Amino acid sequence: MGVQVQFLTRSDCGLCDTARGVVDSVLADLPEQIDVQLSVVDIDSDAQLQAKYDWDVPVVLINGRQHSFHRVDPHRFAQALRAAHERG
């Protein structure tokens, strides 16, 4: 099944653009055996997500659990992905 990552974002969000770059960079550097499925969701297209995360975007969820918001630390994100992979 792999590791499920959701990147919650919105248009015209500078923090989102920066965080997306970090996410993409970390995913590109992961070993091939770590299977990550990335989905990008605009919270403004979902009323529940907008109500929950309106002021926190960007938000990164790993296997449905919030990992980070506003900024993504690349080292911490990579470690969390490896740990999620090992838990299977």
C-alpha angles and dihedrals in degrees: 000000000000131000116315115216122184118193109200113202146144136214121273093023115139094190088052092054092050094046092047089056090054092047092049092047094050092047091050091053097049119109113262093246091066102084111202124182110201123198122182116209127189103218091207088069092059120055094203094051091045092052092048102041105021097126097027103065132163095054126173119205121191113200089341096309123111111252103170145345135201093006134028119215105213096211094048092045092051091048091050091050092050091048092049090050092051091050087053 
